[in-house]
């Protein structure tokens, strides 16, 4: 099912998984100002849609996202006032991705640079192809990477690696990204003696997915998550993201309300019944 389609961002929904595709392959899917502005409404629509249980973010063609479209900076980011407005739009976009209540997976192929890295880090998980090339070239443009993007980077890779990435502005490949914790899985790497990857073993996959295709691995993972209890995953995401950002970001009243709502839900009763009957539960998100 094709929904919410625009020229530059396309959304497909099938089997309870939404695939959001940045669609400027001729520009390595560089984000225009309009794309930053459009993403929050897309994420809000997917969050409201009960048919969507997980979201994949990817890029059309050979690349994920080369970052912000620098070619338009003379028009939209030419001075301090415009730069401030622009960063507000970037943060709103990435916050919308980070705060959607459903699991999100970024599929990284080719370039994942600058603002593209912020998009990827805003997702819960990052699955990379072996050709993926990451980097944040802010130091080569005399730009200070935004507060929220820097916080996400620090949380993922630690202080020393974050400094290397931001001070140096160098690009790094998928194997290094996996070693430092920037990505969770690289297609074709991490395969154990059983012939199954970590994620395949985690989800109990009965059939192997294509080892060279991060989208296949991401879809298998997202589909497995789509079968779990939506209220449980949404609550866990809120708690974990809030804790990762510091206690000030975590609303304890809301946290307790989420826990109570899950305990009072139809899904909790269904989960208990399914366990007793030794069958797979059928969760409805309520």
C-alpha positions as CSV (number, residue, x, y, z in Angstrom):
1,X,0.0,0.0,0.0
2,X,1.4,3.4,-1.1
3,X,0.5,6.2,1.2
4,X,1.7,9.7,2.1
5,X,3.7,9.8,-1.1
6,X,5.4,13.0,-2.2
7,X,8.1,13.5,-4.8
8,X,10.9,13.5,-2.3
9,X,9.7,11.2,0.5
10,X,7.8,8.1,-0.3
11,X,6.0,5.8,2.2
12,X,4.9,2.2,1.6
13,X,3.0,0.1,4.1
14,X,2.8,-3.7,3.9
15,X,2.6,-6.5,6.5
16,X,2.4,-4.0,9.3
17,X,5.8,-2.4,8.4
18,X,6.1,1.1,6.9
19,X,9.0,1.8,4.6
20,X,9.9,5.6,4.5
21,X,12.2,6.3,1.5
22,X,14.1,9.5,0.9
23,X,13.7,9.9,-2.8
24,X,16.4,12.1,-4.3
25,X,18.8,9.5,-5.6
26,X,20.3,11.9,-8.1
27,X,21.5,14.0,-5.2
28,X,22.4,11.0,-2.9
29,X,19.1,11.7,-1.1
30,X,20.4,15.0,0.4
31,X,17.7,16.6,2.6
32,X,16.2,19.8,1.4
33,X,14.7,22.3,3.9
34,X,11.3,21.2,2.7
35,X,12.1,17.5,3.5
36,X,13.1,18.4,7.0
37,X,9.8,20.2,7.4
38,X,7.7,17.4,5.9
39,X,9.0,14.4,8.0
40,X,7.3,15.2,11.3
41,X,3.8,15.0,9.8
42,X,4.7,11.7,8.1
43,X,5.9,10.2,11.4
44,X,2.8,11.5,13.2
45,X,0.6,9.9,10.6
46,X,2.4,6.6,10.9
47,X,2.2,6.8,14.7
48,X,-1.5,7.2,14.5
49,X,-2.0,4.3,12.1
50,X,-2.9,1.1,13.9
51,X,-1.9,-0.9,10.8
52,X,1.7,0.1,11.3
53,X,3.7,-1.7,13.9
54,X,7.3,-0.9,12.8
55,X,9.0,1.7,10.5
56,X,12.0,1.4,8.2
57,X,13.8,4.5,7.1
58,X,16.0,4.2,3.9
59,X,17.1,6.0,0.8
60,X,16.3,5.4,-2.9
61,X,19.1,4.2,-5.1
62,X,22.6,3.5,-3.8
63,X,22.7,5.9,-0.8
64,X,20.9,6.5,2.5
65,X,21.4,10.2,2.8
66,X,24.4,12.5,2.0
67,X,23.2,15.0,4.6
68,X,21.7,18.4,4.2
69,X,21.5,19.8,0.6
70,X,24.3,22.3,0.9
71,X,23.5,23.6,-2.6
72,X,20.5,25.4,-1.2
73,X,22.3,26.9,1.8
74,X,22.7,30.3,0.2
75,X,18.9,30.6,0.1
76,X,17.9,28.9,3.4
77,X,21.0,28.9,5.7
78,X,22.9,32.0,4.7
79,X,23.1,33.8,8.0
80,X,22.7,33.3,11.8
81,X,18.9,33.8,11.8
82,X,18.4,31.3,8.9
83,X,20.8,28.9,10.4
84,X,18.9,28.9,13.7
85,X,15.6,28.4,11.9
86,X,17.1,25.6,9.8
87,X,18.4,23.7,12.9
88,X,15.0,23.9,14.5
89,X,13.6,22.2,11.4
90,X,16.3,19.5,11.5
91,X,15.8,18.9,15.2
92,X,12.0,18.7,14.8
93,X,12.5,16.1,12.0
94,X,14.8,14.0,14.0
95,X,12.8,14.3,17.2
96,X,9.7,13.1,15.3
97,X,11.7,10.0,14.2
98,X,13.1,9.4,17.7
99,X,9.8,9.9,19.5
100,X,7.4,7.8,17.3
101,X,6.1,5.1,19.6
102,X,6.9,2.3,17.2
103,X,10.3,0.6,16.6
104,X,12.3,2.2,13.8
105,X,15.2,0.8,11.8
106,X,17.5,2.8,9.5
107,X,18.8,0.9,6.5
108,X,22.2,2.4,5.5
109,X,23.7,1.9,2.1
110,X,26.3,4.2,0.5
111,X,26.6,7.6,2.0
112,X,25.3,8.3,5.5
113,X,26.8,11.7,6.2
114,X,26.1,14.8,8.3
115,X,22.4,15.3,8.7
116,X,22.0,11.8,7.3
117,X,23.8,10.5,10.2
118,X,21.5,12.4,12.5
119,X,18.5,10.8,10.8
120,X,20.1,7.3,11.2
121,X,20.9,7.9,14.9
122,X,17.3,9.0,15.5
123,X,16.2,5.5,14.7
124,X,16.1,2.7,17.3
125,X,18.4,0.5,15.2
126,X,20.8,0.9,12.2
127,X,21.4,-2.0,9.7
128,X,24.2,-1.3,7.2
129,X,25.3,-2.7,4.0
130,X,29.0,-3.4,3.5
131,X,29.2,-0.4,1.2
132,X,27.9,2.0,3.7
133,X,30.1,5.0,4.4
134,X,29.4,7.1,7.5
135,X,30.8,10.5,8.6
136,X,30.0,13.9,10.0
137,X,32.0,16.6,8.0
138,X,30.9,19.5,10.2
139,X,34.6,20.5,11.0
140,X,35.2,20.8,7.2
141,X,32.4,23.3,6.8
142,X,32.9,25.3,10.0
143,X,29.6,24.0,11.4
144,X,29.1,22.9,15.0
145,X,27.0,19.7,14.9
146,X,23.7,20.2,16.7
147,X,23.2,19.5,20.4
148,X,20.7,16.7,19.9
149,X,22.7,15.0,17.1
150,X,25.9,15.3,19.2
151,X,24.1,13.8,22.3
152,X,22.9,10.8,20.2
153,X,26.4,10.3,18.8
154,X,27.9,10.3,22.3
155,X,25.3,7.9,23.5
156,X,26.1,5.4,20.7
157,X,29.9,5.5,20.4
158,X,31.2,7.1,23.6
159,X,33.3,10.2,24.2
160,X,36.6,9.3,22.5
161,X,35.0,8.0,19.3
162,X,32.6,10.9,19.2
163,X,35.5,13.3,19.3
164,X,37.3,11.5,16.6
165,X,34.3,11.7,14.3
166,X,33.5,15.3,15.0
167,X,37.0,16.7,15.2
168,X,38.3,14.8,12.2
169,X,35.3,14.9,9.8
170,X,36.6,11.7,8.2
171,X,34.4,9.0,6.7
172,X,34.4,5.5,8.1
173,X,33.1,2.2,6.7
174,X,30.6,-0.2,8.0
175,X,33.0,-2.6,9.8
176,X,34.4,0.3,11.8
177,X,30.9,1.6,12.5
178,X,29.9,-1.8,13.8
179,X,33.0,-2.0,16.1
180,X,32.3,1.4,17.7
181,X,28.6,0.9,18.1
182,X,27.3,3.3,15.4
183,X,25.4,0.5,13.7
184,X,23.9,-2.6,15.1
185,X,24.3,-5.0,12.1
186,X,26.3,-5.1,8.9
187,X,24.8,-7.4,6.2
188,X,27.1,-10.3,5.7
189,X,29.1,-9.8,8.9
190,X,28.6,-11.3,12.3
191,X,27.5,-14.7,10.9
192,X,28.1,-17.5,13.4
193,X,28.8,-21.2,12.8
194,X,25.0,-22.0,12.4
195,X,25.0,-19.7,9.3
196,X,22.6,-17.3,11.0
197,X,23.4,-13.7,12.0
198,X,22.8,-12.3,15.5
199,X,19.5,-10.7,14.4
200,X,18.3,-14.0,12.8
201,X,19.0,-15.9,16.0
202,X,17.4,-13.1,18.1
203,X,14.1,-13.3,16.1
204,X,14.2,-17.0,15.6
205,X,14.2,-16.8,11.9
206,X,13.5,-20.1,10.3
207,X,15.0,-19.1,6.9
208,X,18.2,-17.2,6.3
209,X,17.8,-13.7,4.8
210,X,20.1,-12.5,2.0
211,X,23.5,-11.9,3.6
212,X,24.4,-9.0,1.3
213,X,21.1,-7.1,1.7
214,X,20.6,-4.9,4.8
215,X,17.0,-4.2,3.7
216,X,16.1,-7.9,3.8
217,X,17.7,-8.2,7.3
218,X,15.9,-5.0,8.5
219,X,12.6,-6.1,7.2
220,X,12.9,-9.6,8.8
221,X,13.7,-7.9,12.1
222,X,11.0,-5.2,11.8
223,X,8.4,-7.9,10.9
224,X,9.4,-9.9,14.0
225,X,8.9,-6.8,16.2
226,X,5.5,-6.1,14.6
227,X,4.2,-9.3,16.2
228,X,5.1,-8.1,19.7
229,X,2.9,-6.1,22.0
230,X,2.7,-2.5,20.8
231,X,2.0,-1.0,24.2
232,X,5.0,-2.8,25.7
233,X,7.4,-1.6,23.0
234,X,6.1,1.9,23.1
235,X,6.5,2.0,26.9
236,X,10.0,0.5,26.8
237,X,11.0,3.0,24.1
238,X,9.8,6.0,26.1
239,X,11.6,4.8,29.3
240,X,14.9,3.9,27.6
241,X,15.0,7.1,25.5
242,X,14.2,9.3,28.5
243,X,16.8,7.5,30.6
244,X,19.5,7.8,27.9
245,X,18.9,11.6,27.7
246,X,19.0,12.1,31.5
247,X,16.4,12.0,34.3
248,X,15.2,15.5,33.4
249,X,13.9,14.1,30.1
250,X,11.8,11.4,31.7
251,X,8.3,12.3,32.9
252,X,7.7,9.9,35.8
253,X,3.9,10.5,35.9
254,X,3.7,9.6,32.2
255,X,5.9,6.6,32.7
256,X,3.7,5.2,35.5
257,X,0.6,5.9,33.3
258,X,2.1,3.9,30.4
259,X,2.9,1.0,32.8
260,X,-0.6,1.1,34.2
261,X,-2.2,1.3,30.8
262,X,-0.3,-1.8,29.6
263,X,-1.3,-3.7,32.8
264,X,-5.0,-2.8,32.2
265,X,-4.9,-3.6,28.4
266,X,-6.7,-6.2,26.4
267,X,-3.2,-7.2,25.1
268,X,-2.1,-8.1,28.6
269,X,-5.0,-10.4,29.0
270,X,-4.3,-11.9,25.5
271,X,-0.6,-12.4,26.4
272,X,-1.5,-14.3,29.5
273,X,-4.1,-16.4,27.7
274,X,-1.7,-17.2,24.9
275,X,1.0,-18.2,27.3
276,X,-1.4,-20.6,29.1
277,X,-2.6,-22.0,25.8
278,X,0.9,-22.4,24.4
279,X,0.1,-20.3,21.3
280,X,1.3,-17.1,19.7
281,X,-0.5,-14.0,21.0
282,X,-2.5,-11.8,18.7
283,X,-1.9,-8.2,20.0
284,X,-4.2,-5.3,19.0
285,X,-2.3,-2.4,20.6
286,X,-5.1,-1.8,23.1
